[in-house]
Amino acid sequence: MMNQAQLYQNWLIPFTVFGQECVVARVDAIDVIKQAYGHGFIFLGYDAFTIFPDGKRQPITEFCASFSIENQPSINAAIDSLKNDPLQVTHYVFVFKPSA
């Protein structure tokens, strides 16, 4: 099984590693959703952050999402969720897993 960094590299999605997490810029977030759904992954949610010019990051917990395997949003609902986040959200950490 590939790790998330390998998946993002294969999907040509830019990311930054913070500790053990792959952080994706807001501008690339919808591409992550499209790729994850397109490759049959189960979308379990995301954490939202503001990353400042000095590299510090601030979690924005009120704009995080969590889904169960049984309660998956449609791809359009997942994309709409990201589009509705405020502009202070600059980056995301996504959680998804293979369906099999």
Chimera marker file (.cmm) of the C-alpha trace (Angstrom):
<marker_set name="trace">
<marker id="1" x="0.000" y="0.000" z="0.000" r="1" g="1" b="0" radius="0.5"/>
<marker id="2" x="1.343" y="3.426" z="-0.958" r="1" g="1" b="0" radius="0.5"/>
<marker id="3" x="1.555" y="6.148" z="1.623" r="1" g="1" b="0" radius="0.5"/>
<marker id="4" x="-0.155" y="9.475" z="1.112" r="1" g="1" b="0" radius="0.5"/>
<marker id="5" x="2.983" y="11.248" z="-0.123" r="1" g="1" b="0" radius="0.5"/>
<marker id="6" x="3.426" y="8.607" z="-2.830" r="1" g="1" b="0" radius="0.5"/>
<marker id="7" x="-0.221" y="8.970" z="-3.851" r="1" g="1" b="0" radius="0.5"/>
<marker id="8" x="0.053" y="12.751" z="-4.113" r="1" g="1" b="0" radius="0.5"/>
<marker id="9" x="3.224" y="12.388" z="-6.171" r="1" g="1" b="0" radius="0.5"/>
<marker id="10" x="1.505" y="9.903" z="-8.497" r="1" g="1" b="0" radius="0.5"/>
<marker id="11" x="-1.494" y="12.230" z="-8.781" r="1" g="1" b="0" radius="0.5"/>
<marker id="12" x="0.816" y="15.225" z="-9.451" r="1" g="1" b="0" radius="0.5"/>
<marker id="13" x="-0.605" y="17.122" z="-6.484" r="1" g="1" b="0" radius="0.5"/>
<marker id="14" x="1.834" y="19.447" z="-4.693" r="1" g="1" b="0" radius="0.5"/>
<marker id="15" x="2.093" y="18.969" z="-0.938" r="1" g="1" b="0" radius="0.5"/>
<marker id="16" x="4.263" y="19.850" z="2.032" r="1" g="1" b="0" radius="0.5"/>
<marker id="17" x="5.215" y="17.462" z="4.810" r="1" g="1" b="0" radius="0.5"/>
<marker id="18" x="4.683" y="18.705" z="8.368" r="1" g="1" b="0" radius="0.5"/>
<marker id="19" x="5.850" y="16.006" z="10.755" r="1" g="1" b="0" radius="0.5"/>
<marker id="20" x="4.111" y="12.900" z="9.426" r="1" g="1" b="0" radius="0.5"/>
<marker id="21" x="1.273" y="14.723" z="7.649" r="1" g="1" b="0" radius="0.5"/>
<marker id="22" x="0.992" y="15.705" z="4.005" r="1" g="1" b="0" radius="0.5"/>
<marker id="23" x="-0.487" y="19.191" z="3.825" r="1" g="1" b="0" radius="0.5"/>
<marker id="24" x="-2.149" y="20.332" z="0.598" r="1" g="1" b="0" radius="0.5"/>
<marker id="25" x="-2.749" y="23.958" z="-0.366" r="1" g="1" b="0" radius="0.5"/>
<marker id="26" x="-6.353" y="25.054" z="-0.735" r="1" g="1" b="0" radius="0.5"/>
<marker id="27" x="-5.807" y="25.703" z="-4.442" r="1" g="1" b="0" radius="0.5"/>
<marker id="28" x="-5.071" y="21.960" z="-4.926" r="1" g="1" b="0" radius="0.5"/>
<marker id="29" x="-7.679" y="20.580" z="-2.520" r="1" g="1" b="0" radius="0.5"/>
<marker id="30" x="-10.421" y="19.899" z="-5.061" r="1" g="1" b="0" radius="0.5"/>
<marker id="31" x="-7.948" y="17.899" z="-7.154" r="1" g="1" b="0" radius="0.5"/>
<marker id="32" x="-7.306" y="15.682" z="-4.117" r="1" g="1" b="0" radius="0.5"/>
<marker id="33" x="-11.039" y="15.003" z="-3.783" r="1" g="1" b="0" radius="0.5"/>
<marker id="34" x="-11.402" y="14.241" z="-7.491" r="1" g="1" b="0" radius="0.5"/>
<marker id="35" x="-8.426" y="11.886" z="-7.457" r="1" g="1" b="0" radius="0.5"/>
<marker id="36" x="-9.469" y="10.119" z="-4.245" r="1" g="1" b="0" radius="0.5"/>
<marker id="37" x="-13.017" y="9.519" z="-5.468" r="1" g="1" b="0" radius="0.5"/>
<marker id="38" x="-11.808" y="8.678" z="-8.976" r="1" g="1" b="0" radius="0.5"/>
<marker id="39" x="-9.508" y="5.988" z="-7.603" r="1" g="1" b="0" radius="0.5"/>
<marker id="40" x="-12.171" y="4.483" z="-5.333" r="1" g="1" b="0" radius="0.5"/>
<marker id="41" x="-10.878" y="5.737" z="-1.989" r="1" g="1" b="0" radius="0.5"/>
<marker id="42" x="-13.138" y="6.183" z="1.032" r="1" g="1" b="0" radius="0.5"/>
<marker id="43" x="-13.082" y="9.835" z="2.083" r="1" g="1" b="0" radius="0.5"/>
<marker id="44" x="-12.994" y="10.062" z="5.881" r="1" g="1" b="0" radius="0.5"/>
<marker id="45" x="-12.562" y="13.816" z="6.253" r="1" g="1" b="0" radius="0.5"/>
<marker id="46" x="-10.055" y="16.603" z="6.557" r="1" g="1" b="0" radius="0.5"/>
<marker id="47" x="-8.424" y="19.034" z="8.940" r="1" g="1" b="0" radius="0.5"/>
<marker id="48" x="-8.219" y="22.687" z="7.936" r="1" g="1" b="0" radius="0.5"/>
<marker id="49" x="-5.306" y="25.022" z="8.648" r="1" g="1" b="0" radius="0.5"/>
<marker id="50" x="-3.939" y="28.469" z="8.094" r="1" g="1" b="0" radius="0.5"/>
<marker id="51" x="-0.252" y="28.328" z="7.272" r="1" g="1" b="0" radius="0.5"/>
<marker id="52" x="1.485" y="31.638" z="7.805" r="1" g="1" b="0" radius="0.5"/>
<marker id="53" x="4.428" y="33.011" z="5.775" r="1" g="1" b="0" radius="0.5"/>
<marker id="54" x="6.812" y="32.088" z="8.617" r="1" g="1" b="0" radius="0.5"/>
<marker id="55" x="5.761" y="28.424" z="8.252" r="1" g="1" b="0" radius="0.5"/>
<marker id="56" x="3.716" y="28.224" z="11.431" r="1" g="1" b="0" radius="0.5"/>
<marker id="57" x="0.344" y="26.577" z="11.118" r="1" g="1" b="0" radius="0.5"/>
<marker id="58" x="-2.858" y="27.220" z="12.991" r="1" g="1" b="0" radius="0.5"/>
<marker id="59" x="-5.579" y="24.535" z="13.039" r="1" g="1" b="0" radius="0.5"/>
<marker id="60" x="-9.071" y="25.802" z="12.298" r="1" g="1" b="0" radius="0.5"/>
<marker id="61" x="-11.138" y="23.152" z="14.020" r="1" g="1" b="0" radius="0.5"/>
<marker id="62" x="-14.530" y="24.659" z="13.231" r="1" g="1" b="0" radius="0.5"/>
<marker id="63" x="-13.881" y="23.956" z="9.534" r="1" g="1" b="0" radius="0.5"/>
<marker id="64" x="-12.770" y="20.342" z="9.781" r="1" g="1" b="0" radius="0.5"/>
<marker id="65" x="-14.929" y="17.505" z="8.498" r="1" g="1" b="0" radius="0.5"/>
<marker id="66" x="-15.296" y="13.881" z="9.540" r="1" g="1" b="0" radius="0.5"/>
<marker id="67" x="-17.221" y="11.163" z="7.724" r="1" g="1" b="0" radius="0.5"/>
<marker id="68" x="-17.858" y="7.506" z="8.477" r="1" g="1" b="0" radius="0.5"/>
<marker id="69" x="-17.496" y="4.678" z="6.009" r="1" g="1" b="0" radius="0.5"/>
<marker id="70" x="-21.274" y="4.260" z="6.094" r="1" g="1" b="0" radius="0.5"/>
<marker id="71" x="-21.991" y="7.980" z="5.626" r="1" g="1" b="0" radius="0.5"/>
<marker id="72" x="-19.879" y="9.081" z="2.671" r="1" g="1" b="0" radius="0.5"/>
<marker id="73" x="-20.617" y="12.443" z="1.062" r="1" g="1" b="0" radius="0.5"/>
<marker id="74" x="-21.005" y="12.538" z="-2.695" r="1" g="1" b="0" radius="0.5"/>
<marker id="75" x="-18.051" y="13.957" z="-4.580" r="1" g="1" b="0" radius="0.5"/>
<marker id="76" x="-20.046" y="17.141" z="-5.222" r="1" g="1" b="0" radius="0.5"/>
<marker id="77" x="-20.926" y="17.520" z="-1.526" r="1" g="1" b="0" radius="0.5"/>
<marker id="78" x="-17.261" y="17.030" z="-0.576" r="1" g="1" b="0" radius="0.5"/>
<marker id="79" x="-16.163" y="19.676" z="-3.082" r="1" g="1" b="0" radius="0.5"/>
<marker id="80" x="-18.900" y="22.076" z="-1.940" r="1" g="1" b="0" radius="0.5"/>
<marker id="81" x="-17.742" y="21.631" z="1.656" r="1" g="1" b="0" radius="0.5"/>
<marker id="82" x="-14.257" y="22.833" z="0.680" r="1" g="1" b="0" radius="0.5"/>
<marker id="83" x="-15.579" y="25.697" z="-1.420" r="1" g="1" b="0" radius="0.5"/>
<marker id="84" x="-17.645" y="26.941" z="1.524" r="1" g="1" b="0" radius="0.5"/>
<marker id="85" x="-14.683" y="27.170" z="3.899" r="1" g="1" b="0" radius="0.5"/>
<marker id="86" x="-13.580" y="30.742" z="4.695" r="1" g="1" b="0" radius="0.5"/>
<marker id="87" x="-10.520" y="32.223" z="3.017" r="1" g="1" b="0" radius="0.5"/>
<marker id="88" x="-8.546" y="31.946" z="6.260" r="1" g="1" b="0" radius="0.5"/>
<marker id="89" x="-8.276" y="28.225" z="5.446" r="1" g="1" b="0" radius="0.5"/>
<marker id="90" x="-5.143" y="27.987" z="3.331" r="1" g="1" b="0" radius="0.5"/>
<marker id="91" x="-4.287" y="24.276" z="3.612" r="1" g="1" b="0" radius="0.5"/>
<marker id="92" x="-5.772" y="20.863" z="4.375" r="1" g="1" b="0" radius="0.5"/>
<marker id="93" x="-4.748" y="17.462" z="5.657" r="1" g="1" b="0" radius="0.5"/>
<marker id="94" x="-7.002" y="14.845" z="4.057" r="1" g="1" b="0" radius="0.5"/>
<marker id="95" x="-7.913" y="11.449" z="5.454" r="1" g="1" b="0" radius="0.5"/>
<marker id="96" x="-8.923" y="8.705" z="3.057" r="1" g="1" b="0" radius="0.5"/>
<marker id="97" x="-8.322" y="4.993" z="2.698" r="1" g="1" b="0" radius="0.5"/>
<marker id="98" x="-8.640" y="2.370" z="-0.017" r="1" g="1" b="0" radius="0.5"/>
<marker id="99" x="-12.100" y="0.877" z="-0.375" r="1" g="1" b="0" radius="0.5"/>
<marker id="100" x="-10.771" y="-2.677" z="-0.404" r="1" g="1" b="0" radius="0.5"/>
<link id1="1" id2="2" r="1" g="1" b="0" radius="0.2"/>
<link id1="2" id2="3" r="1" g="1" b="0" radius="0.2"/>
<link id1="3" id2="4" r="1" g="1" b="0" radius="0.2"/>
<link id1="4" id2="5" r="1" g="1" b="0" radius="0.2"/>
<link id1="5" id2="6" r="1" g="1" b="0" radius="0.2"/>
<link id1="6" id2="7" r="1" g="1" b="0" radius="0.2"/>
<link id1="7" id2="8" r="1" g="1" b="0" radius="0.2"/>
<link id1="8" id2="9" r="1" g="1" b="0" radius="0.2"/>
<link id1="9" id2="10" r="1" g="1" b="0" radius="0.2"/>
<link id1="10" id2="11" r="1" g="1" b="0" radius="0.2"/>
<link id1="11" id2="12" r="1" g="1" b="0" radius="0.2"/>
<link id1="12" id2="13" r="1" g="1" b="0" radius="0.2"/>
<link id1="13" id2="14" r="1" g="1" b="0" radius="0.2"/>
<link id1="14" id2="15" r="1" g="1" b="0" radius="0.2"/>
<link id1="15" id2="16" r="1" g="1" b="0" radius="0.2"/>
<link id1="16" id2="17" r="1" g="1" b="0" radius="0.2"/>
<link id1="17" id2="18" r="1" g="1" b="0" radius="0.2"/>
<link id1="18" id2="19" r="1" g="1" b="0" radius="0.2"/>
<link id1="19" id2="20" r="1" g="1" b="0" radius="0.2"/>
<link id1="20" id2="21" r="1" g="1" b="0" radius="0.2"/>
<link id1="21" id2="22" r="1" g="1" b="0" radius="0.2"/>
<link id1="22" id2="23" r="1" g="1" b="0" radius="0.2"/>
<link id1="23" id2="24" r="1" g="1" b="0" radius="0.2"/>
<link id1="24" id2="25" r="1" g="1" b="0" radius="0.2"/>
<link id1="25" id2="26" r="1" g="1" b="0" radius="0.2"/>
<link id1="26" id2="27" r="1" g="1" b="0" radius="0.2"/>
<link id1="27" id2="28" r="1" g="1" b="0" radius="0.2"/>
<link id1="28" id2="29" r="1" g="1" b="0" radius="0.2"/>
<link id1="29" id2="30" r="1" g="1" b="0" radius="0.2"/>
<link id1="30" id2="31" r="1" g="1" b="0" radius="0.2"/>
<link id1="31" id2="32" r="1" g="1" b="0" radius="0.2"/>
<link id1="32" id2="33" r="1" g="1" b="0" radius="0.2"/>
<link id1="33" id2="34" r="1" g="1" b="0" radius="0.2"/>
<link id1="34" id2="35" r="1" g="1" b="0" radius="0.2"/>
<link id1="35" id2="36" r="1" g="1" b="0" radius="0.2"/>
<link id1="36" id2="37" r="1" g="1" b="0" radius="0.2"/>
<link id1="37" id2="38" r="1" g="1" b="0" radius="0.2"/>
<link id1="38" id2="39" r="1" g="1" b="0" radius="0.2"/>
<link id1="39" id2="40" r="1" g="1" b="0" radius="0.2"/>
<link id1="40" id2="41" r="1" g="1" b="0" radius="0.2"/>
<link id1="41" id2="42" r="1" g="1" b="0" radius="0.2"/>
<link id1="42" id2="43" r="1" g="1" b="0" radius="0.2"/>
<link id1="43" id2="44" r="1" g="1" b="0" radius="0.2"/>
<link id1="44" id2="45" r="1" g="1" b="0" radius="0.2"/>
<link id1="45" id2="46" r="1" g="1" b="0" radius="0.2"/>
<link id1="46" id2="47" r="1" g="1" b="0" radius="0.2"/>
<link id1="47" id2="48" r="1" g="1" b="0" radius="0.2"/>
<link id1="48" id2="49" r="1" g="1" b="0" radius="0.2"/>
<link id1="49" id2="50" r="1" g="1" b="0" radius="0.2"/>
<link id1="50" id2="51" r="1" g="1" b="0" radius="0.2"/>
<link id1="51" id2="52" r="1" g="1" b="0" radius="0.2"/>
<link id1="52" id2="53" r="1" g="1" b="0" radius="0.2"/>
<link id1="53" id2="54" r="1" g="1" b="0" radius="0.2"/>
<link id1="54" id2="55" r="1" g="1" b="0" radius="0.2"/>
<link id1="55" id2="56" r="1" g="1" b="0" radius="0.2"/>
<link id1="56" id2="57" r="1" g="1" b="0" radius="0.2"/>
<link id1="57" id2="58" r="1" g="1" b="0" radius="0.2"/>
<link id1="58" id2="59" r="1" g="1" b="0" radius="0.2"/>
<link id1="59" id2="60" r="1" g="1" b="0" radius="0.2"/>
<link id1="60" id2="61" r="1" g="1" b="0" radius="0.2"/>
<link id1="61" id2="62" r="1" g="1" b="0" radius="0.2"/>
<link id1="62" id2="63" r="1" g="1" b="0" radius="0.2"/>
<link id1="63" id2="64" r="1" g="1" b="0" radius="0.2"/>
<link id1="64" id2="65" r="1" g="1" b="0" radius="0.2"/>
<link id1="65" id2="66" r="1" g="1" b="0" radius="0.2"/>
<link id1="66" id2="67" r="1" g="1" b="0" radius="0.2"/>
<link id1="67" id2="68" r="1" g="1" b="0" radius="0.2"/>
<link id1="68" id2="69" r="1" g="1" b="0" radius="0.2"/>
<link id1="69" id2="70" r="1" g="1" b="0" radius="0.2"/>
<link id1="70" id2="71" r="1" g="1" b="0" radius="0.2"/>
<link id1="71" id2="72" r="1" g="1" b="0" radius="0.2"/>
<link id1="72" id2="73" r="1" g="1" b="0" radius="0.2"/>
<link id1="73" id2="74" r="1" g="1" b="0" radius="0.2"/>
<link id1="74" id2="75" r="1" g="1" b="0" radius="0.2"/>
<link id1="75" id2="76" r="1" g="1" b="0" radius="0.2"/>
<link id1="76" id2="77" r="1" g="1" b="0" radius="0.2"/>
<link id1="77" id2="78" r="1" g="1" b="0" radius="0.2"/>
<link id1="78" id2="79" r="1" g="1" b="0" radius="0.2"/>
<link id1="79" id2="80" r="1" g="1" b="0" radius="0.2"/>
<link id1="80" id2="81" r="1" g="1" b="0" radius="0.2"/>
<link id1="81" id2="82" r="1" g="1" b="0" radius="0.2"/>
<link id1="82" id2="83" r="1" g="1" b="0" radius="0.2"/>
<link id1="83" id2="84" r="1" g="1" b="0" radius="0.2"/>
<link id1="84" id2="85" r="1" g="1" b="0" radius="0.2"/>
<link id1="85" id2="86" r="1" g="1" b="0" radius="0.2"/>
<link id1="86" id2="87" r="1" g="1" b="0" radius="0.2"/>
<link id1="87" id2="88" r="1" g="1" b="0" radius="0.2"/>
<link id1="88" id2="89" r="1" g="1" b="0" radius="0.2"/>
<link id1="89" id2="90" r="1" g="1" b="0" radius="0.2"/>
<link id1="90" id2="91" r="1" g="1" b="0" radius="0.2"/>
<link id1="91" id2="92" r="1" g="1" b="0" radius="0.2"/>
<link id1="92" id2="93" r="1" g="1" b="0" radius="0.2"/>
<link id1="93" id2="94" r="1" g="1" b="0" radius="0.2"/>
<link id1="94" id2="95" r="1" g="1" b="0" radius="0.2"/>
<link id1="95" id2="96" r="1" g="1" b="0" radius="0.2"/>
<link id1="96" id2="97" r="1" g="1" b="0" radius="0.2"/>
<link id1="97" id2="98" r="1" g="1" b="0" radius="0.2"/>
<link id1="98" id2="99" r="1" g="1" b="0" radius="0.2"/>
<link id1="99" id2="100" r="1" g="1" b="0" radius="0.2"/>
</marker_set>
